[in-house]
Amino acid sequence: MVPKSVPQQAIKNCGAAFQRFFKKQGRYPQFKKKGVHDSARLDDGPGTFVFDGKRVRLPVLGWVKLREELRFSGKALSTTVRRVEDRWFVCVPVEVEMPEPVCESQAAVGIDLGVSTAATLSSGEKLAGPKALDAHLERLQRLSRWHSQKQKGSRNRRKSALRLARLHARISNVRQDWLHQTTTRLVREFAVLGIEDLNVRGMMGRAKLAGGSPTSAFVSSAASSSTKRGCTARSW
């Protein structure tokens, strides 16, 4: 049994994907595959979902335990259940009243993004990236080698694929954590961020320097954080 909102939302997503394709904003839509970016969205309808402390009631599934309570108090607009490797997450956009954003400082800083060093501030401070890939590269190579030696379709291959996916997820989480902490600190300390425009694809094409560079993600994360806090992010 599947809640009716799940196929309805899938049709909406398909329509939005074709609109982006016809506007030349994206590629031709592809069918989703089982086990790849598994997710299902539940719209806010009568009895669709209910949050109660550290649990949520989902259609068909019933009450499901959560690791933490909903962080914001307001109207939950929808619920998206998604799987990341062997873990399940509930994503909930909440409608709340936002106070007028106030920046704690009126200072300005220029940010020079790089590859070997993630960012260099105009004040001279260098922000070294987490180098998550370098720290886990040996284990990643070992697990990849073991995975390639497993017979396709076997249970051992599925197990090795899960171990490999967990490691990739850990590397991604380390990068995202550093990006969020760094960009949040910058928008708290400075009112204006001047960020250099870069040819990220060209930089990533340099094989010796491309490993684990968070350049493009840094720009998008800084812009998002500055919008939330009322600061300004400019590029040159």
Residue pairs with C-beta under 8 A, 6 or more apart in sequence:
1 60
2 60
3 40
3 42
3 48
3 58
3 59
3 60
5 41
5 42
5 43
5 45
5 48
5 59
6 40
6 41
6 42
8 43
9 40
9 41
9 42
9 43
14 29
17 26
17 29
18 29
20 26
21 27
21 28
21 29
37 82
38 82
38 83
39 80
39 81
39 82
39 83
40 80
40 81
40 82
41 78
41 79
41 80
41 81
42 48
42 49
42 58
42 59
42 78
42 79
42 80
42 81
43 78
44 75
44 76
44 77
44 78
47 59
48 59
48 79
49 56
49 57
49 58
49 59
49 76
49 79
50 56
50 57
51 57
51 69
51 70
51 76
51 92
52 63
53 69
54 65
54 66
54 67
54 68
54 69
55 63
55 64
55 65
55 66
56 63
56 64
56 66
56 79
56 90
57 63
57 64
58 64
58 79
58 81
64 90
66 90
70 76
70 92
70 94
72 94
72 96
73 94
73 96
74 94
74 95
74 96
74 97
75 94
75 95
76 92
76 93
76 94
76 95
77 92
77 93
77 94
77 95
78 92
78 93
79 90
79 91
79 92
80 90
80 91
80 92
81 88
81 89
81 90
81 91
82 88
82 89
82 91
83 89
84 169
85 162
85 165
85 166
85 168
85 169
86 162
86 165
86 166
100 230
101 228
101 229
101 230
101 231
102 229
102 230
103 187
103 191
103 229
103 230
103 231
104 188
104 189
105 188
105 189
105 190
105 191
106 191
107 189
107 190
107 191
107 192
108 190
108 191
108 192
108 193
108 194
109 121
109 122
109 123
109 186
109 189
109 190
109 192
109 193
109 194
110 121
110 122
110 194
110 196
111 119
111 120
111 121
111 122
111 186
111 193
111 194
111 195
111 196
111 222
112 119
112 120
112 121
112 122
112 196
113 119
113 195
113 196
113 198
113 215
113 218
113 219
114 120
114 215
115 203
115 206
115 209
115 210
115 213
115 215
116 209
117 126
117 127
117 128
117 129
118 127
118 128
118 129
118 182
118 213
118 214
118 215
118 218
119 126
119 127
119 182
119 218
120 126
120 127
121 127
122 194
127 182
129 175
129 178
129 212
129 213
129 214
130 174
130 175
130 177
130 178
130 212
131 212
132 170
132 171
132 172
132 174
132 175
132 178
132 212
133 140
133 171
133 211
133 212
134 211
134 212
135 174
136 167
136 170
136 171
137 211
139 167
140 164
140 167
140 168
140 171
143 160
143 163
143 164
143 167
144 164
146 160
147 157
147 160
147 161
147 163
147 164
150 156
150 157
150 160
151 157
171 212
175 212
175 214
175 217
176 217
178 214
179 214
179 217
179 218
179 221
180 221
180 225
182 218
183 218
183 221
183 222
183 224
183 225
183 226
184 225
186 193
186 222
186 225
187 193
187 222
187 225
187 226
187 228
187 229
187 231
188 229
190 231
191 231
191 232
192 231
192 232
192 234
193 222
193 226
193 231
193 232
193 233
193 234
194 234
194 235
194 236
195 219
195 222
195 233
195 234
195 235
195 236
196 235
196 236
197 235
197 236
198 215
200 215
200 216
203 209
203 210
203 213
203 215
204 210
204 213
204 215
219 235
222 233
223 233
225 231
226 232
226 233
227 233
